[in-house]
Amino acid sequence: MQNYCEICKLPAHGSHFGAFTCRACAAFFRRAILAKRIRKSCKLNNNCSDFRGLKTPPCKSCRMRKCVQAGMISDNLQIQKIDKNIPQSVEICLGRPNILLLSKSERTFVDLNYLIKQGLEILNFGSPSPLNPGKSQLEKMTLAISKPSRTCKKLSFANRDHATQIWETDFLSAAKFFTHFDSFMELPPGMQMQLLQAIWHIWSRVLKVANTAKLCNGKWDKNQRVFHVHDDFYVDLDDTEFDVSWMVSCSFEQVKYFLFGENLNAKIEEGRLAQILKINREIQRTIRQLRDKTHVARTLDILTVDFSHPEMFIDSGCK
């Protein structure tokens, strides 16, 4: 005995969503349930419910109403197939990569109160040289970053002491730099410190780019992986060894892959000084990338360092 679809009266396929229907009406019901668009009302005042012999009924509203009247329900709707063959492992249950499961979880606390105190002293003292009202902002910037040349050596091994030294130099240098601007010094002391804490690492990143260009004599080689990080030393990603055990729960090679991926050269975009006019957009893009990666690192508990003033390291890659 031939069975017919309860919706369109065409030959039925079987039971779908609680009613005996054809494949077409079953697929229509599924699409209608998952659709996010608002269904248009019937133009014939709901009088077009006779779909006998029509392979594609024109009125979706009446077709859907007839599906509901026939007893079709969405309780058995399977939105996404679940692969039951996925093995249940500790890595899947905990949501952490396998390389982090057996890593240490001790946390390191960095007290920055002394650095904040020194920064406040610099801001309260003001510019070491009298400000000339006749100088432009660019001339003041040039005066602020002008320093006597110093011998810069390659660092063979970098650890926590070097990182702390870099943070201190960058933070205090930024504080001295901002004191050369009248508009900044006219702000309330509290706002001055808030701005300094928010942008010191961004300013130091720009300054490191310029110093790296000087280190390479203005000629950037794609195969070079050197980067100026301090007035006294620079690092080479090929030769310098890094001890990051105090701030992350995995090795430096894993951190380097996490930050740069397989192609390190493609990520050293600071060397493309020919695109200096795009520096603002590049900085914003770098901050967004660091923000996403830092969020992942915090979620997976990769970063194990805490700061007394965490607001200083927002969007810096450490917080």
C-alpha positions as CSV (number, residue, x, y, z in Angstrom):
1,M,0.0,0.0,0.0
2,Q,1.4,3.4,-1.0
3,N,1.6,5.9,1.8
4,Y,1.4,9.6,1.0
5,C,3.0,12.7,2.7
6,E,0.6,14.4,5.2
7,I,1.7,17.8,3.9
8,C,1.8,17.7,0.1
9,K,0.2,14.3,-0.6
10,L,3.1,13.1,-2.7
11,P,4.6,9.6,-2.1
12,A,6.0,9.6,1.5
13,H,9.5,8.4,2.5
14,G,8.9,7.7,6.2
15,S,8.4,9.2,9.6
16,H,10.2,12.5,10.0
17,F,10.0,14.7,13.1
18,G,6.9,12.9,14.3
19,A,4.9,12.8,11.0
20,F,4.7,10.7,7.9
21,T,6.2,12.9,5.2
22,C,8.3,13.0,2.1
23,R,11.9,14.0,2.0
24,A,11.1,17.4,0.6
25,C,8.7,18.4,3.4
26,A,11.1,17.0,6.0
27,A,13.9,19.1,4.6
28,F,11.7,22.1,4.5
29,F,10.7,21.7,8.2
30,R,14.3,21.4,9.2
31,R,15.3,24.5,7.2
32,A,12.4,26.5,8.6
33,I,13.3,25.6,12.2
34,L,17.0,26.6,11.8
35,A,16.3,29.7,9.7
36,K,16.9,33.0,11.4
37,R,14.8,35.1,9.1
38,I,11.2,36.0,10.0
39,R,8.8,34.1,7.8
40,K,6.4,36.2,5.7
41,S,2.7,35.9,6.3
42,C,0.3,34.3,3.8
43,K,-1.0,36.6,1.1
44,L,-4.3,34.6,0.7
45,N,-5.3,34.9,4.4
46,N,-4.2,31.3,5.1
47,N,-6.4,29.8,2.4
48,C,-3.7,28.1,0.4
49,S,-3.3,24.9,2.5
50,D,-4.1,22.5,-0.3
51,F,-0.7,21.3,-1.6
52,R,-1.8,18.1,-3.3
53,G,0.4,17.3,-6.3
54,L,2.7,20.3,-5.7
55,K,6.3,19.3,-5.4
56,T,7.3,22.8,-4.1
57,P,4.3,24.5,-2.4
58,P,4.6,28.3,-3.0
59,C,3.4,29.5,0.5
60,K,6.0,28.7,3.1
61,S,3.9,30.1,5.9
62,C,0.9,27.8,5.2
63,R,3.3,24.9,4.6
64,M,4.9,25.4,7.9
65,R,1.5,25.6,9.7
66,K,0.4,22.4,8.1
67,C,3.6,20.7,9.2
68,V,2.8,21.7,12.8
69,Q,-0.8,20.5,12.4
70,A,0.5,17.2,11.2
71,G,2.4,16.7,14.4
72,M,5.9,17.6,13.4
73,I,8.1,18.7,16.3
74,S,11.7,19.9,16.6
75,D,12.6,17.8,19.6
76,N,14.3,15.2,17.5
77,L,16.1,17.8,15.4
78,Q,19.8,17.0,15.3
79,I,21.7,20.2,14.6
80,Q,25.2,18.8,14.5
81,K,26.3,15.2,14.4
82,I,28.4,14.2,17.4
83,D,31.3,11.9,16.7
84,K,31.1,9.3,19.5
85,N,34.4,7.8,18.4
86,I,36.5,10.7,19.8
87,P,38.6,9.2,22.6
88,Q,38.1,10.7,26.0
89,S,41.5,11.8,27.3
90,V,42.8,14.0,30.1
91,E,43.7,16.7,27.5
92,I,40.2,16.8,26.2
93,C,38.5,16.8,29.6
94,L,40.8,19.6,31.0
95,G,40.8,21.6,27.8
96,R,44.6,22.1,28.0
97,P,47.3,21.1,25.5
98,N,49.3,18.0,26.3
99,I,52.5,19.9,26.7
100,L,51.0,21.9,29.6
101,L,49.5,19.0,31.6
102,L,52.7,18.1,33.4
103,S,54.1,21.6,33.5
104,K,54.8,23.4,36.8
105,S,52.1,25.8,38.1
106,E,54.2,27.8,40.6
107,R,53.5,31.5,40.1
108,T,56.0,34.4,40.2
109,F,55.1,37.7,41.8
110,V,56.8,40.9,40.6
111,D,56.7,43.9,42.9
112,L,56.7,47.1,41.0
113,N,56.1,49.6,43.8
114,Y,59.7,50.9,43.6
115,L,59.4,51.5,39.9
116,I,56.1,53.4,40.3
117,K,57.8,55.5,43.0
118,Q,60.7,56.4,40.7
119,G,58.3,57.2,37.9
120,L,56.4,59.6,40.1
121,E,59.7,61.3,41.1
122,I,60.5,61.9,37.5
123,L,57.1,63.3,36.7
124,N,57.1,65.6,39.7
125,F,60.6,66.8,38.9
126,G,59.7,67.5,35.3
127,S,62.0,67.9,32.3
128,P,65.7,67.9,33.2
129,S,66.2,70.8,30.8
130,P,64.0,74.0,30.5
131,L,61.3,73.7,27.9
132,N,61.5,76.1,25.0
133,P,58.0,77.3,24.1
134,G,59.3,78.1,20.6
135,K,60.2,74.5,19.8
136,S,57.7,72.3,17.9
137,Q,56.5,69.0,19.1
138,L,58.8,67.2,16.7
139,E,61.8,69.2,18.0
140,K,60.9,68.4,21.5
141,M,60.6,64.7,20.6
142,T,64.0,64.8,19.0
143,L,65.4,66.4,22.1
144,A,63.7,63.8,24.4
145,I,65.1,60.7,22.6
146,S,68.6,62.1,21.9
147,K,71.1,60.1,23.9
148,P,74.9,59.7,23.7
149,S,76.0,56.7,21.8
150,R,76.8,53.6,23.9
151,T,78.4,50.3,23.1
152,C,75.7,47.7,22.6
153,K,76.7,44.0,23.0
154,K,74.9,40.8,22.0
155,L,73.3,39.0,24.9
156,S,74.2,35.3,25.0
157,F,71.8,34.4,27.8
158,A,68.7,36.3,29.0
159,N,66.9,35.6,32.2
160,R,64.6,37.3,34.7
161,D,67.2,39.9,35.8
162,H,67.5,41.1,32.2
163,A,63.8,41.3,31.7
164,T,63.4,43.4,34.9
165,Q,66.3,45.6,33.7
166,I,64.5,46.1,30.4
167,W,61.2,47.0,32.1
168,E,62.9,49.5,34.4
169,T,64.7,51.2,31.6
170,D,61.7,51.4,29.3
171,F,59.3,52.7,32.0
172,L,61.7,55.4,33.3
173,S,62.7,56.4,29.8
174,A,59.1,56.8,28.8
175,A,58.5,58.9,31.9
176,K,61.4,61.2,31.0
177,F,60.2,61.4,27.4
178,F,56.7,62.6,28.4
179,T,58.1,65.4,30.6
180,H,59.3,67.2,27.5
181,F,55.7,68.0,26.5
182,D,53.8,70.9,27.9
183,S,50.4,69.4,27.3
184,F,51.3,66.3,29.2
185,M,52.8,68.2,32.2
186,E,49.6,70.3,32.5
187,L,47.6,67.2,33.3
188,P,46.9,66.2,36.9
189,P,49.6,64.0,38.4
190,G,47.2,61.0,38.7
191,M,46.3,61.2,35.1
192,Q,49.9,61.5,34.1
193,M,50.7,58.2,35.9
194,Q,47.7,56.5,34.4
195,L,48.8,57.5,30.9
196,L,52.4,56.4,31.6
197,Q,51.3,53.0,32.8
198,A,49.1,52.5,29.8
199,I,51.5,53.4,27.0
200,W,55.0,53.0,28.2
201,H,55.4,49.6,26.6
202,I,54.0,50.9,23.3
203,W,56.4,53.8,23.2
204,S,59.3,51.5,24.1
205,R,58.4,49.2,21.2
206,V,58.6,52.1,18.8
207,L,61.9,53.2,20.2
208,K,63.3,49.6,20.0
209,V,62.4,49.6,16.3
210,A,64.4,52.8,15.7
211,N,67.4,51.5,17.7
212,T,67.3,48.1,15.9
213,A,67.5,50.0,12.6
214,K,70.6,51.9,13.9
215,L,72.0,48.6,15.1
216,C,71.7,47.2,11.5
217,N,73.1,50.5,10.1
218,G,69.8,51.1,8.4
219,K,70.1,47.9,6.3
220,W,67.6,45.2,7.3
221,D,68.4,41.6,6.2
222,K,65.5,39.2,6.0
223,N,67.7,36.5,7.6
224,Q,68.6,38.7,10.6
225,R,66.8,38.0,13.8
226,V,68.4,40.6,16.0
227,F,66.5,43.0,18.1
228,H,67.6,46.0,20.2
229,V,66.0,45.6,23.7
230,H,68.3,47.7,25.9
231,D,70.9,50.5,25.7
232,D,73.6,48.0,26.7
233,F,72.6,44.8,24.9
234,Y,70.5,43.3,22.1
235,V,69.3,39.8,21.5
236,D,69.6,37.4,18.6
237,L,66.7,34.9,18.3
238,D,69.1,32.4,16.7
239,D,72.0,32.6,19.2
240,T,70.6,34.1,22.5
241,E,69.3,31.6,25.0
242,F,66.2,32.6,27.0
243,D,65.2,31.4,30.4
244,V,61.4,31.9,30.6
245,S,60.7,29.3,33.3
246,W,59.9,32.1,35.8
247,M,57.0,33.5,33.7
248,V,55.6,30.7,31.6
249,S,54.8,27.0,32.2
250,C,56.5,25.7,29.0
251,S,59.8,26.0,27.3
252,F,61.1,29.0,25.2
253,E,60.8,27.0,22.0
254,Q,57.1,26.4,22.6
255,V,56.6,30.1,23.5
256,K,58.5,31.2,20.4
257,Y,56.2,28.9,18.3
258,F,53.2,30.3,20.1
259,L,54.2,33.9,19.4
260,F,55.7,33.6,15.9
261,G,54.6,30.3,14.4
262,E,56.8,28.4,12.0
263,N,58.0,31.4,10.0
264,L,59.9,33.8,12.3
265,N,61.0,36.1,9.6
266,A,57.4,36.9,8.6
267,K,56.7,38.2,12.0
268,I,59.6,40.6,12.3
269,E,57.7,43.3,10.6
270,E,59.4,46.0,12.7
271,G,62.2,45.9,10.2
272,R,60.1,47.2,7.3
273,L,60.9,50.8,8.1
274,A,59.9,51.8,4.6
275,Q,56.3,51.6,5.8
276,I,56.8,54.1,8.5
277,L,53.7,56.0,7.5
278,K,51.7,53.0,8.5
279,I,53.3,52.7,12.0
280,N,50.1,53.6,13.9
281,R,48.1,51.0,12.1
282,E,50.8,48.4,12.6
283,I,51.0,49.1,16.3
284,Q,47.3,48.7,16.7
285,R,47.3,45.5,14.7
286,T,50.2,44.2,16.9
287,I,48.3,45.1,20.1
288,R,45.2,43.2,18.9
289,Q,47.3,40.2,18.1
290,L,49.0,40.3,21.4
291,R,45.7,40.7,23.2
292,D,44.3,37.6,21.6
293,K,47.4,35.5,22.3
294,T,47.6,36.7,25.9
295,H,43.9,35.8,26.4
296,V,44.7,32.3,25.2
297,A,47.8,32.1,27.4
298,R,45.8,33.2,30.4
299,T,43.0,30.8,29.6
300,L,45.4,27.8,29.3
301,D,47.4,29.0,32.4
302,I,50.6,29.4,30.4
303,L,51.6,32.7,31.9
304,T,52.7,32.2,35.6
305,V,53.7,35.7,36.5
306,D,51.7,38.2,38.5
307,F,52.4,41.9,39.0
308,S,51.7,44.2,41.8
309,H,50.4,46.7,39.2
310,P,48.9,44.6,36.4
311,E,47.5,47.7,34.7
312,M,51.1,48.5,33.6
313,F,51.3,45.3,31.4
314,I,47.9,45.4,29.7
315,D,48.3,44.7,25.9
316,S,52.1,44.2,26.5
317,G,52.0,40.4,26.1
318,C,52.6,39.7,29.8
319,K,49.2,40.3,31.2
